[in-house]
Amino acid sequence: MDENKPEMPQAVPPDETITEEELLATTPPRIWGGLDAEDETNLHRLSSVSYESVQNGAFAESLTVDPSIHMPPYLDHQIASTLREQTWDAEGSLPGKWKGKSVELDSLPSNSQCHLLSLPSELIDAVLFYISPLELTRVSATCRVLYNYATADHIWQALVQSHVPGQRVTTPYPCKSYRDLFKAHDPRWFVPKYKIWFSDGDLAGRLILTRYDQRRGCIEGYQLVAVSNRKAFQAWRATDNEVIIHAFEPEVKLHLDKPILHLPAETHDHDSGAGHVGPITVIPLHDAENDTDTTEAAAGSSSSHQPNAAATHKNMETTTNRPRENRFQTETPMPLGSVDNRTYCNFMLARPLEPREIAVRPPLGLPFPYGKIWPPPTIPARHRVSGASVHRVESSPFTYDVPGPSCRQEVSDQVFRIRKWMQYPSGLGLGVYLTANLLHGGRGGFDASAVRLVRNIGLDSILPNRDPINIGEEVATYATLDPALYTPTPEKPYRGIWVGDYSGHGCEFLLINQPDDDPDEPDDPDSIVRRETETDEEFARRKHDETVYRGRLEAIKLTGDANVPRGEYTFVADDIGEKGFVTVVQDEPFVGARVVSSKGHIAHTGFLNDKYIESQLLLISHDRLAQYWVGFGHISFFERVDIDRFLVPE
């Protein structure tokens, strides 16, 4: 065999012999290669490899924020350029360039005037660009002059723009000003800002992309889905064993027919004297007539769509007698449900767990699901929350595992929750649930057609209307990714959101992370010294390889399957540099691809008896990878996903 060809281990360990007839009878190699990965009876034939670097009970270190101060991206370039050139003297005065354009600062008594007002208007604007929206409101309350500066629309337009990546915001619709628009979505602007969110729902989870639609003035989120357009395969005879290559041409798109998140701008005025923005209370619906406007009814707002005076009076009574709820703990109704199937969705803010709260949780040292903390330990994160999903049938109020945020400082901008349920009056709800379940075959669920049939036979008139009952209640926790994790750099070109081929499970989304290098290792390309015998071309190639091909590469599932769930490693290469190097492929279709050692993660259904097996990673390009599952005898592909192309609504 050619020395340049990769040395591929045998598909079956030497201590377990299988006759060729047995292998052909169960897993035809023309389809799967060595073993059928979908047949779990084959998993015991694969040898495990030691993998001590995965510590299930240890959480990844939190990302650190660069302490240096950077120019805000929305700051005018001319002003930013001017500020960079200016330096302040020891007494805190401006340099002479600005003296004479207004009153000189050093000539003002410290207790007579506000020094800020002595600055030119463009510098006052520049200062206000740096402060938070809450601080802007405080500045606006100091005097008339600063009120005009702090409420200027270009200041608030810049704040809105800083939370809307991928597109330029050109209108405050449906509000009159950008200040009103910012207020209408406060404190939820972090949702479109971080754009990628993955959930803890079931084993498969869900990946959604959030964005701001300025045509409607709403924040929306849709599930990211993918399907492979090719089902073909071919044999790769570059090794002693026949290896099957599965073709992969994924089509990634948003599931626009079924939004996951929809937050319209709160343009109606809830003037309670406390500057409240958003819903005041969540009032359960008591009858079908309130379905005419579920958002306003659930928010307790007055509307011309209220069905009658009695219902309106009843809602007002409920709002008046109930203690005022904290706006950061109040659930925000989302108009996603259907009147036909009585489905409701609420958006909830979350409070991050403090390190001491994570440390004292008893299940911390246990394996999956790691004490139900989200995001999981495989993903570096600044915030983690208690992410337990809840399925409820009781009509009692929903309770959190941990208290929600009580003030703005406790609101996490890295995590949120969505609660979804079906609601019926108690008598009708039980009748619909039991009867529709029978019509659905007794499988524990029902669809809209079964519900309509039950209502048509008159159960809603026979059974009494009492307090509502919630059916099928569930809570999903969504966490985002720090942009540094999926933004490629010249030194870390494989970072990103990827989609992979998982055979019978379909397409799944991954985070490919290249952790930061060991601080003891030099990361400056200029520190690489040229050898005496090297040509210019050889030195340039070695310099590139030592800069790019080094360190660890982790592939973490953002969506999973019944075998290996979301949040788990799917494969890991401990070192894509010299320590892990295997060969450079010289045969089609992988000519020039660098091959490094890796470890693939497999498990039985339900994530039972998981283990890592030997595999090899083919670095085809910065946008395409291939994983050779040695024991299974097949190669699957992974491709980078350009998420930014989905940020502008069409």
C-alpha positions, 0 to 999 in steps of 0.5 A: 500500500502507498505510504501516503495513504491513510492507515485505516484500522480494520472495521472489526476488532481482532478479538471478535471474529465474524464470518463474511456470510454473517456480515453480508447477511446483516449489513450489506457493505455495498450500502453501509461499508463495514457495519450498519450504524443504524443497527444497534446490535452492531455497537458491541462489535466496536471497540471503545477508545479511552477519552479522559478529556471529557469530564461529564461533571465539570462545566466548561470555563466561562468566557471572559470579556475583554476589559478594554473599551471599544468604540460602539459599532454604531458610533459615527466614524467621524466622531469616533475618529475625532475621539481617538485623536483627543487626549485629556490632561491631568486636570480632566480638561479638554486639549486646546483644540476645543478651547474657544469653541465654547466656554473653557472648562478650567475657567468654570467654577466646579459648583456653578455649571455642568461641565458636560454642557460646555462641550460641543454638541457633537462631543455631547452626542458622542458621550451619550452614545456610550451610555446605556438606555437606562442611563439615557433616561436618567440624563434626560431628567436632569435639565431641558438641554440634556433632555433634548440631547438624550431623547434625540431620535438619532441616539435611539436609532443607533441603540436599536441598530446595535441590536439588529445585526445583518440589516440597516433599520430605516423606520421606527414603524409601528412607533412614532420614534426610535425611542418609542420603538426601543421602549416597545421591545424593552427588555427583549432586544437581546433576542434578535441581537444574538440571533442563534438560540438552541433549546433543551427540548427532548433529546433532539432539541431545536435550533432557531434563528431570531431577527427583527422584521422592520416591516411589521416592527416585530421580533420573530424566530423560526426553526432552522431546518435542513434536508439533503438533496442527494441520497447516493453513495460511492465506494472509496477504494483508497484503503485495504477495506472498502469504505462507503462515502455518503453524498451530502448536499444539504439545503438549509432554510427557515421553517417559515410556516410555523414561527417559534417566537413572535413578539410584536411591538407594544404600542398601546399605552399602559400608563400606570405611573411607573413607566411600565413597558409590556404586559401588566398581567397574565389573565387566563381565558375563561371562555371561547369569546375571548379568543377574538384577541388573545394577546390583548386579553391575556395582557389585560389591556382594554380593546374594542374587540372585547366581546361584552361589558360583563367579560370586560368588567370581570377582567378589570376586576381580576386586574384590580384585585391582583397584586401588581406583578414584576414586569421582569417576571411577567410572561409575555403572550405571543400571538402564535396559538390557534383559536381552533386548537386553543394553543397558547405561547408565552415568552419568559425572561430568565435569571442566570444561576450564580456559580455558588448555585451551580456548585450546590446542586446535588446532580452536578457530578452525575452524567447527562442531563447534568442536573438539568442546567442549560447550556450543557457543560460542553458549551462555554457560556457566560450564563447558565440557568436551570433548564428543566422542561416541564410537562403539566396537565394540572390547572395550578399556576406554573412554578419555576425551578428558580426564581425569575429576575426581579430587576433589570440587573438580574435579567439574562441576555443569554437565555430565555424560556417559552411556555406552551400549552393548550387551555380549556374550561375544566369540563370541556377540557377534560371531555375534549382531551379524553374524547379526542385522544380516543379519536386519535387512536389512544396514543396520548395526543390529538390534533385540531381535526379531532378537537373540531369533531368533539366540539361539533358533537356538542360537548361544549354545550353539555359540559359546564364552563368552569375554571380553565385547565391547561393541557400538555404544558411544556417549557423550553429553555433557549440559550445563545452562543457567544459570537466568538465561538462560531466566528472563524478567524485566520488562526481558528478557521473551522469555528462556526455553525455546521450541518452534518449528515447523520444517515437515518436521523437526517441532518443535524446542526453542530457547533464546531469550536476551536478552544483558545490555545494554551497561553504557554504556546506562542500564537504569533506567526512571526515567532516561527523561525525559518530553517536553514534548509527551507525554501521560501515556499516550504517555509510559507507552507510550514508557517501556515500549517503551524498557525492554522493546524494546531490545537483541539477541535470539538464538534458539539450537537446543537440538535440531536437524535435519539442516540446522541442528544443535543449538547453532546460531543459528536466527535472530537479531535484532540489535536489537528496539528502535528500530534494528531496528524495521520496523512494527506490524502492523495486519492480522489475524491479527497485529494489534498485533504489533511487527515487527523485522528479523532474520536466519534461518539455513539450510543444506544437509543435513549443515550444509553451505554454511550462510548467513543470509538476510533475515527478520523477527521478529513479537513477538506476545506474551511467550509467542508469536513468529512468524518470517517467512522472506522468501525462502521466503514463509512464517511459522512460530510459536514458543511458550514451554514451561513446564518447571516443570509437568513437575517433579512426577512424576504 
